[in-house]
Amino acid sequence: MSALKSIAAAASLFGQTPGDPEPAAHVEAGTGPSRRSVLVGGGSLVVGFSLFGNQALAQEGGQNGGGEGTGAAAHPEEKAPALPGSLKTNPQLDSWIRIDADGAITVFTGKAELGQGIKTALSQLAAEELGVEFKAIRLVTASTGVTPNEGYTAGSHSMQDSGTAIMNAAAQVREILIGMAGTKLNLPAEQLKAENAAIVAPDGRKLGYGEIVAGQRFNTQAQPTSKLRDPLNFTIIGQEIPRVDIPGKVTGGVAYVQDLRLPGMVHARVVRPPSYGAQLTAIDTSAVEKLPGVLKIVRDGSFLAVVTAKEFQAVTAMRALQVAAEWQERPSLPNQSTYYKTFRSLPSDYRLILDSHAPTAPAAKTVSATFHRPHQSHGSIGPSCAVAHFTGGKMTVWTHTQGVYPLRKALTELLALPDEQVQCIHTEGSGCYGHNGADDVAADAALIARAFPDKPVRVQWMREDEHGWEPYGSAMITELSGSLDAGGKIVDFQFEVWSNTHNGRPGPAGNLLAAQYLEKPFTPAPPTPIPQPEGGGDRNSIPLYHIPNAKVVEHFVKTMPLRVSAMRGLGAYMNIFSIESFMDEMAVAAGADPVEFRLRHMEDARARDVISKAAEEFGWSSWKASAPGRGRGFAFARYKNLGAYCAIAAEVEVERETGAVRPVRFVAATDSGQVVNPNGIRNQVEGAIVQSSSWTLFEQVTYDNTRISSRTWSTYPILRFPALPDTVEVHIIDRPGLPFLGTGECGQGPTSAALANAVANAVGVRVRDLPLTPNRVKTAIGV
Amino acid sequence: MITLNVNGRDHQVDSDPTTPLLYVLRDELQMNAAKFGCGLGQCGSCTVMVDGQAIFSCVTPITALQGRKIKTVEGLGTIDRPGPMQRAFMEEQAAQCGYCIPGMMMRAQALLETNHNPSEADIRDHMRTNLCRCGTQMRILAAVRRAAGYMREAKGTGQEQGTKS
């Protein structure tokens, strides 16, 4: 076994269900299925396709991966726009499903497991439509040259893009298998059915899938419509199948890129500059070179790293290099106390998002308000990590990036290597919640591995690297005004949002942190907005409510004082916080109940359903404060106006003397279309509620005029156990047969406004600046 | 050379005595469960037990651990024979990314080994040192309650509590 192959075998533990002893297919780059590519029985294919009468599960609008990333690697060409989901960009059925002669079934997805449970949900789809047991599916996730390119795993698109593709591909493969079996058995397809990985004839004869295909590839393009199973007959879709990755994760299995131990692997740490743009002016490395285990010090411009035999040696050497290094820093950051004023004055592009007009009754009352959100941190619990191996001119990177193909593109530019000489293999990391340090550490590892070839190099960031250098969620300002007629209906609404980009991902090598500090630096790409209907800073800036006259504007601020990019929900978190807080302010002006006021302006039946469901399960109409300082709040949004519907009712307890807010309970109702795994949906929404509570109550990045100062959990505090609510309930409205609607980010926005509305209800004053810290609440109360 | 007793087995370790336990567990003993999170004792993802107490292995040098009993998630059970804490986390589906979960389990294990019937407030207070960023805390609490029940049951019926170290 060659060194590379043994590494591949060691790495093959990834992308599999725990306990699966078989090496993963995605490890040996570029080889893929090595079998002859032959067209499977021509006549039977025709029979198969003639059955595809049902409408394929349609995909709702919006760009792959939520529009995040730039260029062809992030947005692969739509070769077949009529096909459902990611079949548009990867129409070959073989890209998605392979059946070996022994009957083994491998399903490929270009999306990555980020802890959201897609390995389980995607496998459920494939198993259901193929007519096999759940356990029969082996799923291979994002890996360049092996899986389809589905851009970024972002924007709550995995079920919509990849799930839709896999479900349809599986249904079409099943029908092809029926057709092929029909030819072999000399029976019409109508008489055959797929059952437990075999095609069964009425006389009891059956042919296993492996026997039918004999390991051949399907070599056929997907069709626009599929004969999908009737949701009434689903046996796997809709079931609470336990997550395939949890047993390994709770028993000390090799579960993360952090756990990867390749033969001969060495460790490295990067000595990051103390502040943005700082230049390494001098360093005497001679003492550090003599430290135990130090194998190499890598320096390229202001990029400085150390390679050691053992991991803690790397940490020790890195600390010594920090002391030895001399940096030239410059005060590049604005004064934080006046940041919003500065931000508003920076050059920006005026983007008219919506301007709609209709005749109405005259305006009787006008309300206006301004909201602020600081920079906030993804704050992954496990600092970003990657392993890179450069040997024989080929770079292999094990990475928890959200986009293996866009990362490969960026690395090829950074390293001046052709595509085929760089492979990026997704390997799980700690939850990222958007664009954190994952791509940057992959670039670090690749640069170090190039300088220290032939051995796998594992690099993990330190806590202060992650907190100090990750691209934050942009600070934002919103200004709203709206008028009500005499009857309490909204007649006009204006919304303006100031935001940096939410899309600083690679693609371009210049978007990788290390690339900006090399002797010959790469320049970050100029920021570009993500267009509607997904939107970036303007995501969810268009209210879903029926408003006759509405104007929405984004001021796309191009100067980025702090490094920013995509954080869970992008602009939606702040825009929903603003709009849904403001809806309550208008409801107060209209003398209306907040839930009734929302329903008054909502025509979308599914939106009405989740609003009503959340209110009912919360006991909204009969609620009374059980103690002083208790309040209730409500909020609703359909994520991106394209994804899952989510309504949340919250009860809070506010301590007047201190201004401390404690959520007491949350009740959410969601509609994600066809439910694939209810437990998975609840887990995502519960998590969104708790995480967004943390953002909303506690979090802001802090800095002086040179350095980021919120670099640990003590300076960037987040929610801890005692601050949790008593209960979080998530009620799911299933919509059998309807398209999947991305769920992962639907709870972030509504949680924030439900909390703010509950605080306002509890203490009678509104806080419009995030986070809702005790000081802000106390000041607003005036105690 | 320092002798570390991990999950009932002695290991001779020749790492620098100031090396934090976490790096020895991961690098020398090839154990995966304890995770690097902050290196500062602020997040709890490195939590293991020493003589029954939950400690931050990222800030505990091995020189302090000679002759003491170290227990990690690997000592709670295996994927084929999970212990009550592990079973509880699986049954509650108490993970998203799962990176913090081994630390959570060891923190909770330390509580349940001394307090078989903790109140909700006891659990929340005890777990405050550990962070979860995915927002899985409600499930983690449910899993700890469930594990407490399993441990009480096992004690009541005299059954063994998973794989003992």
Interface residues (C-beta under 8 A of the other chain):
Chain A: P18 G19 L114 G115 Q116 G117 P242 R243 D245 I246 P247 G248 K249 V250 T251 G252 G253 V254 A255 Y256 Q258 D259 R261 H267 P292 K310 E311 F312 V315 G379 S380 I381 G382 P383 E428 G429 S430 G431 Y433 Q460 M462 R463 N679 N683 Q684 E686 G687 A688 I689 V690 Q691 S692 S693 S694 T712 W713 S714 I718 L719 R720 F721 P722 L724 P725 T727 V728
Chain B: S15 D16 T19 P20 Y23 R26 D27 Q30 M31 N32 A33 K35 F36 G37 C38 G39 L40 Q42 C43 S45 T72 V73 E74 L76 G77 T78 I79 P82 Q86 F89 M90 Q93 A95 Q96 C97 G98 Y99 C100 I101 P102 M105 I123 R124 D125 M127 R128 N130 L131 C132 R133 C134 G135 T136 Q137 M138 R139 L141
